[in-house]
Structure formats: structure tokens, C-alpha cells
Amino acid sequence: MLSTQFSLFDQVDEVCTNILENNSLVTLKKKQEINSKIDVYIQNHSNDQQQNEAKKFIKVAIKCIKNHIAKNILPKFKDQYKDPILNIETFLSIHHTFVKSMKSYKTILYQAAQTFQQESIPDFYTSLFDNIFVEELQSVFKNVLFKSVVDIIKTACEDEQKQQKISELLYQFGNVMTQLQKSTEEAIEFKIEKEFKQKIFDYFEEKYQQNYNSWHLSLKTQVYLRKVYQQKEINDRVLKFGDKTILEQVNRILNSHLLTYYKSYLLSESNADNFEHLLKEFHQEPNSYQQNLKLIGDLYGSLDDHYDQIAANFKNIITLEGQTIMQKKNHQIVETNSDQNFSDPNFIGQFYSLYQKYFLLIESCFAQKSDFIMALNNSFETFINLPIGNHEFADYLVTYIGEQIELLRNQPKNFSIKSPEQIVKLFVFINQKGRFLKLYKISLAQRLIKYQRQVETKKNKLACQIEMSIVEEMEKKCGAQDLESLKIMIRDFQKTENEVTKIQEEKGLCKLQIQPPIIINKQHWPEIDELQLNLQSDLITQQKEIIAKRQQQKTLIWLDLISYVEIQCTEKALTFNLSVPQAVILLLYQYRNDILDVNRIASLTGLKEQYVIQNCKMMKDAKILDEQILNDQVCYQFNENLTKQKKGKSKKIVTETYFPQNQVEQVVSVYDKDLAIEAAIVKIMKKQKEMQFSDLVIQVQGHMKKNQNVEIPFAQIKQMIERLQRNEYLERDAINMQLIKYK
């Protein structure tokens, strides 16, 4: 019995050794024969001895594996100068052979494992043999293979021609690590996959830290970003492990060292090639510098917090540009005393250009657009709602839209004029849309009255189309705001009949042609100053009564203030197209061309002084009246040069519209103290030329208290004075530093 036992163990040892050295020489029949003998041998023992006997055969197999590793595998990794690629290839070959050999072991030892009543004999042996493999080669993994992995990754980063081969090797090696970790994690302390990954991560931690130290101050931002992007591309090509968490973690390390650390420098003013500089480069040469900004979007796009900070910096840059435009406008208002002049196409045009400039940049350069679009919109909301003198952006935008509509009406084929959608683009950024719409309603009323007055059917039809499209575009952008009133106003105008009532004066010196007013739904039109006029002209009073019968609501205010008459001079071929108040004023001069002041005109006509001032100014602008200053009083006289034209040459002079609307409340939605303080300083210094610093502060505080009803601290005024010095509006005396001078 004893000889049989030793004989069978020897056979198992011999077969196991042969399998490891040359598996192909051991036939399946031989393997199955050994398995049967082991089964018979175990069954010949009592039940309580069978497991111990089975273990003896497994121990023989394990001993063979360990001997084989010590004799044939470990020596292959002792050469420290061996090519790391060859090390990995050798290991993969050894592991492949080992796996095939262990399949044969499972056949030989099948009955031995079954004695332990294993549910999955293949899994039982896989775990067992992998544990032995990992334990015996633990020092090789730690000291040779993991180092070789790092070395070949380094090679791949430097040699593009070897990247494909190395990538394939790493993929295979990574899969082996994952499989070995899975089958050994419960049996041995050495966590092979974890340590394998950690070696890779440690390498990249050190590499990227060195890269950052070497690059961030020595390279221009544009070059730095390209190098970082190249590193990511290399990682994507090389680190193609089956386990994608390796690539993800390496990229997180890259993000941390090369992007997170660099972000503050990217945005810093001390960096000559910072983010703001890259924006300026793009504006100058989009095609040449587009890639630099795309890199920022591609690299930082996945880093939410840092991407948000870049977008915030983007907003601040745009906001500063917008505030600068506002600041220059406020200084211009102070210097020219032009707070009531809202016609400034260049001023509004700068904001269209600013928005378009950055919108195109976002579309061209950033894959993740939403953060930057939001930053762009938020920046516009910030500075567009700042005060402009004593008014708001809405006052200027309403005027600008009216001017653009007039251009479209007169030049419909001029493609340089903005479309309705473009014209109302800035409307969306105004916070107080209710106030804007009140102003717009007044502006629309003025234009509709003007269209009616000109009686040009073709142009008026086009004008109505443009007006309606503008309103519809605003409706899209203002959400719940009800713009139906504006549409009703346009439809009211479209229903107007172009009828004219003509009356010849007795002496034939002039005649009146009175147009009927627009018949309106009054509740949808702007509120008009309801002061009734006490007109003394019987002729006009008569016509008021006739035309009033045509008007639905029987109110004469529309005819009084905004309907029009034509006064024709029979001596010369001159026709004056005037509003009723203007006609009443002009009739004062038909017999005697006296110089009349505003109070005298108001007294003679019965018109309120505000209407006299506004309407005389409009006739002065049309060169119907001459303005003169006598005894500090503004006076007017008929311009007799108009009647000195050559015979046979007819001329029609049309005045502008004065629309006496109720005052629209002034609501400054965002009060920017800095701009108001700057404007006050400039206004005071422009008058005084030079002042002691302390006196200037006191005057500014008094000005702000009087005009804005706010208390301004000393430090804030000091800061604004210094800012005006930097912007070269003010300077300090070279000898007396407390003396401030206006430049």
C-alpha cells in the first residue's frame, strides 16, 4: 500500500512538472488517467480521511508550481538593464503559458477538488493557482514589472512611433492585473491591481508637477495650453487599459497640476498673456487665435468650478468694457450738458457691436456655450441698467429703435441696416421693461402720427410691417408683458382715412388744410397731457368742431396737439406742414413779423408755455423761425429768407412732432454710485479747474446729497479721484500734492 502511495504522488509530480515545462507533451488521456487514479486512491480511504488525502495531491501540484517559478521564471527578471518593453512582453508570455498549464492542472486534480465539495472547481483552482503565482512573483511585480510599466509609459510619451505597440501591451497587462486582483483579493494582502495603478499615478503626479514647475512661468499661455492638451491626447492614445478608471484618474491628476494650479495665473493681471489678452488677440485675428480659446474651453470645460470662474472672469471683462462705454457717455453729458439728447446711434451701436463681438467669440471658440452665454447676458444686464446722466439706457434705446425703423422705411434694400430682430436685441437686458414699454408706446405714437402726416401710402404700408415685426420681436423676448396695445395702435393707424379739409382765407394770403386725426381706441394709446388749449382762432375752432364729430370718443385733445395743418403762402410757392399749435403760432406772423418772446406768444395764442417752447424749437429747427436772445429772453421771428426763393420753385417745409405725453416716471433700476461720483467730480473740476483735495471731497459730498440724496464716504470719493487720475482726467500738482487739477 505504501509503495502504491509513493508511486502515485511521484506520477502526479512528474506530470505536473512536465505540464509546466511543456504542456503540449502531456496528452489529455494521460491527464484523465492520473485524475482517475487519484479518485480511486481517495475513495479507498475512510470518509474522515479523504479530504486530507486530497490535500496531499494539491500540495504536490503547488510545490511543482513554486519550483517552476523559482527555477524558470524568476531568473528571467533579474537583469536590471533589460528593456522594459521586453520585460512586459516576457511576463505576458509567461502568464499566458501559466494559464494554459493551470487548465491541465484542473483536469488532473478534478477529483481532488470534488472531494472538498466545491461548487465551482474551475474557480476554486483559478483562485488557488493565481494566489501562488502572485505570491511567488510579488517581488518581480513590485521591483521590475511595475517599474517597467512606468518606463514604457514614459517612452510612449516621448516616442510617438512606439505608442501603438505600448498601448496594446498596457491594455493586455492591465487586464491581467485586473484578473489577478479579482481572483486573489480575499486570500493575500498584496493588492496587485491597486499597487500597479498607484505606481502609474505616482509617476504622473511627479511628471505633471515637474511640467508645471518648468512650464508655467517660462512658456506663453498659448504654448502652455497646447502642451497640456498634447499631454491629454497622449494619455488618450497610450493609456488604453480595459479599466478606464486609470485614464480618468491620470487626467484628474493632469487637471489638478496643470490646469487647477494654472487657472489663477491664466486669469491674473500679472500674466501678460492672460485670458483677457487671448480674447483681445481673437478679436484682432480670429482665424489665427481661435485655437487658443478653444483650448481653454476643451481643457477647463470638465472642471465645473474652474470653468465657472473663467466664465465669471469673462463676464467681468465684458462688464468693464460696457461700464467704460457708460462712463465715457456720462462724462460727455457733463461736458456738453446734453442730458436731454437721446439720439446717439454711435453710443447704442457700441453695445450692439460689443454683444456681437463676444457672441461670435463664444460660438466660434467654446463647445460648452451655455456658461459663457449666461456670463455675456449677465454682464449686459449689469451695465445696461446703470444710470446715464439723469436718465436710463431705455431712453436712448427707444430713440435708437425709432431711428433704425425710419432707416428701414426709407431704405428697405439697405442690408447694412439692422433687422427687426437685431434692433430689439438689447431690449431683453433692460430690467424695468414696463418703463421702457411706456416710452416705446410714446415713440410709436409719434411715428404713427408722422406717417399719417406724410400721406405716403407705399412707405406707410412698409412702415406698418416693420413696426409690427418690431413689436412681435419684443413680445418674444419679454415673456408675460402684454404688447397687445402696441399692436392695436398700429392697426388703428392702418384704418385711418387720408382725408383733407381745405379752407381758403378771405384775403387769399394763406389757406389751411386740416387732416383728420387718427381715430383711436384711446385706452391703448399713451396718456396725453390733458390740458385743454384755449385757441383763439375761430377758423381752427370751427374745424375742431367739424372733425370732432368723426372721432369715436369726442375728445379734441388729439386734434389740438397732434393733428396737422398745411399753411400755404400764396405769394411764394411755400407750404408749411405743421401741427395745430405750430400753425397757431405761425399765424401770428402773417401780417407783421414782430420779434416775440415765449411769454408774449403764449399770451397771444392761449397756448401753455411748455407747448410754445417745444413747438417754437421745432419750427426753429425747420428754419421757419429765427431764434434771438433779447434781454436774456428767448425770442422768435419769422425767417423771411424763406420767401426769397426763386419764382416757380415750390418748397414744402415739414416740422417734427411734439408729443405732449404725461411724464414717464424715472426709475433707475441699478444705481451706480461710482459713475455718479465720477460725473460729479468732473463737473465740479471742469468749472473750478483746480481745487484742494479736501475742498473737492466736501463739494462732491454736497452735490451727491443734493442731487442723489445719498451720503458718500470719504474713502469712496478718494478712490474715484484716484481712478480719474489714472484715466488722465485729473492730476495732482507736482509740488503741492493736495492740489487737484483738471487736465
Buried (B, 14 or more C-beta within 10 A) or exposed (E): EEEEEEEBBEBBBBBBBBBBBEBEEBEEEBBEBBBEBBBEBBEEBEEEEBBEBBBBBBEBBBBBBBBBBEEEBBEBBEEEEBBBBEBBBBBBEBBEBBBEBBBBBBBBBBBBBBBEEEEEBEEBBBBBBBBBBBBBBBEBBBEBBBBBBBBBBBBBBEEEEBBEBBBEBBBBBBBBBBBBBBBBBEBBEBBBBEBBBBBBBEBBBEBBBEBBEEBBEEBEBBEBBBBBBEBBEBBEBBBBBBBEEBBEBBBBBBBBBBBBBBBEBBBEEEBEBBBBBBBEBBEEEBEEBBBBBBBBBBBBBEBEEBBEBBBBBBBBBBBEBBBEBBBEBBBBBBEEEBBEEBEBBEBBEBBBEBBEBBBEBBEEBBEBBEBBBEBBBBBBBBBBBBBBBBBBBBBBBBBBBBBBBBBBBEEEEEEEBBBBEBBBBBBBBBBBBBBBBBBBBBBBBBBBBBBBBBBEEEBBEBBBBBBBBBBBBBBEBBEEEEBEBBBBBBEBBBEBEEEEEEEEBEEEEBBBBBBBBBBBEBEBBBBBBEBEBEBEBEBBEEBBEEBBEEBEEEBBBBBBBBBBBBBBBEEBBBBBBBBBBBBBBBBBBBEEEEEBBBEBBBEBBEBBEBBBBBBBBBBBEBEBBBBEEEEEEBBBBBBEEBEEEEEEEEEEBBBBBBBBBEEBEEEBBBEBBBBBBBBBBBBBBEEBEBBEBEBBBBBBBEBBEEEBEEEBEEEBBEEBBEBBBEBEBBBBEEEEEEBBBBE
